[in-house]
Amino acid sequence: MTFNQIKYDLGCRTCKSRRPGISIIHSDSQIDYMSRDQLIAEMNDFRDIECENCGNSGNWLVFKIQLNDNDEVKNQFKLNIIKKNGEASITPEAGYFSPLDIDFVLMKILQKLNNLNELNYSSKANGSAFLMVDFLNRAPLTRVTIIDIEGISIKDIKQYIEILRDQDLNEIRN
């Protein structure tokens, strides 16, 4: 029997609080080969974990998950979009990223958004979107890991991202 230590960092979708954690999984075989999504599934999508802040269970975004101290993620780019009364603000979370990194990440997000069915995302007066891209230690070097959207259309998100890209490209030029 193999004992595997899984470290994770979660964000509650309900109250937006963060929670780090560690779990031990006993397995008859090695699970070192598992991808991020497979590890999350192995942890039952964190359905059994209750938020200490709001009391809801299983309503989590998985920011980080690593197996046996083997963290393939070297950095994460997080983007929040908040829409209130039809007005939107788009804010990258704190961290240092070069303008070229930001442009590359935004391009990756746009590519991923193009693969989503726009009919599943309707626009409302109030909404939010959280998008996260992992920078990895090995190929493929980046991956879009979270797209959490409520009340904002894909078309609107693409427009907000294009505005942000234009701002960052103008900073590079100046």
Secondary structure, 3 states (H helix, E strand, C coil): CEEEEEEEEEEECCCCCEEEEEEEEEECCCCCCCCHHHHHHHCHHHCCCECCCCCCECCEEEEEEEECCECCEEEEEEEEEEEECCEEEEEECCCCCCHHHHHHHHHHHHHHHHCCCHHHCCCCCCEEEEEEEEEECCCCCEEEEEEEEECCCHHHHHHHHHHHHHHHHHHHHC
